[in-house]
Amino acid sequence: MQVLNFEDIYHDYWKKIFRLCMGYVNDDDAAKDLCQETFVAVFQ
């Protein structure tokens, strides 16, 4: 079983999570903020 580090997870999922956030807020800056908050929660 391969263990992924946070950087791998970020690069693998950023675009998908950003698109999902854009679907909710339809605002680029707000979607980036939500995406960042998501990754902070994953990191913690």
Short mmCIF file of the C-alpha atoms (twelve columns), coordinates in Angstrom:
data_MODEL
# 
_entry.id   MODEL 
# 
loop_
_atom_site.group_PDB 
_atom_site.id 
_atom_site.type_symbol 
_atom_site.label_atom_id 
_atom_site.label_alt_id 
_atom_site.label_comp_id 
_atom_site.label_asym_id 
_atom_site.label_seq_id 
_atom_site.Cartn_x 
_atom_site.Cartn_y 
_atom_site.Cartn_z 
_atom_site.pdbx_PDB_model_num 
ATOM 1  C CA . MET A 1  0.000   0.000  0.000  1 
ATOM 2  C CA . GLN A 2  1.403   3.354  -1.062 1 
ATOM 3  C CA . VAL A 3  1.218   6.204  1.431  1 
ATOM 4  C CA . LEU A 4  0.623   9.606  -0.136 1 
ATOM 5  C CA . ASN A 5  2.035   12.723 1.387  1 
ATOM 6  C CA . PHE A 6  0.026   15.930 1.575  1 
ATOM 7  C CA . GLU A 7  1.668   17.427 -1.514 1 
ATOM 8  C CA . ASP A 8  0.641   14.409 -3.612 1 
ATOM 9  C CA . ILE A 9  -2.931  14.645 -2.349 1 
ATOM 10 C CA . TYR A 10 -3.008  18.383 -3.110 1 
ATOM 11 C CA . HIS A 11 -1.749  17.950 -6.670 1 
ATOM 12 C CA . ASP A 12 -4.023  14.978 -7.365 1 
ATOM 13 C CA . TYR A 13 -7.247  16.575 -6.092 1 
ATOM 14 C CA . TRP A 14 -6.937  20.366 -6.354 1 
ATOM 15 C CA . LYS A 15 -8.631  20.716 -9.750 1 
ATOM 16 C CA . LYS A 16 -11.505 18.402 -8.814 1 
ATOM 17 C CA . ILE A 17 -12.173 20.150 -5.516 1 
ATOM 18 C CA . PHE A 18 -11.864 23.585 -7.121 1 
ATOM 19 C CA . ARG A 19 -14.445 22.659 -9.795 1 
ATOM 20 C CA . LEU A 20 -16.786 21.368 -7.101 1 
ATOM 21 C CA . CYS A 21 -16.414 24.610 -5.130 1 
ATOM 22 C CA . MET A 22 -17.044 26.652 -8.288 1 
ATOM 23 C CA . GLY A 23 -20.276 24.738 -8.746 1 
ATOM 24 C CA . TYR A 24 -21.406 25.876 -5.308 1 
ATOM 25 C CA . VAL A 25 -20.338 29.528 -5.345 1 
ATOM 26 C CA . ASN A 26 -19.711 30.415 -9.030 1 
ATOM 27 C CA . ASP A 27 -16.997 32.870 -7.949 1 
ATOM 28 C CA . ASP A 28 -13.304 32.259 -8.614 1 
ATOM 29 C CA . ASP A 29 -11.931 33.863 -5.451 1 
ATOM 30 C CA . ALA A 30 -14.541 32.311 -3.172 1 
ATOM 31 C CA . ALA A 31 -13.937 28.890 -4.739 1 
ATOM 32 C CA . LYS A 32 -10.193 29.237 -4.153 1 
ATOM 33 C CA . ASP A 33 -10.860 30.141 -0.511 1 
ATOM 34 C CA . LEU A 34 -13.143 27.130 -0.061 1 
ATOM 35 C CA . CYS A 35 -10.602 24.887 -1.741 1 
ATOM 36 C CA . GLN A 36 -7.877  26.157 0.567  1 
ATOM 37 C CA . GLU A 37 -10.059 25.613 3.614  1 
ATOM 38 C CA . THR A 38 -10.747 22.068 2.436  1 
ATOM 39 C CA . PHE A 39 -7.061  21.253 2.193  1 
ATOM 40 C CA . VAL A 40 -6.339  22.822 5.576  1 
ATOM 41 C CA . ALA A 41 -8.975  20.502 7.069  1 
ATOM 42 C CA . VAL A 42 -7.405  17.506 5.275  1 
ATOM 43 C CA . PHE A 43 -3.957  18.478 6.512  1 
ATOM 44 C CA . GLN A 44 -5.124  18.750 10.102 1 
# 
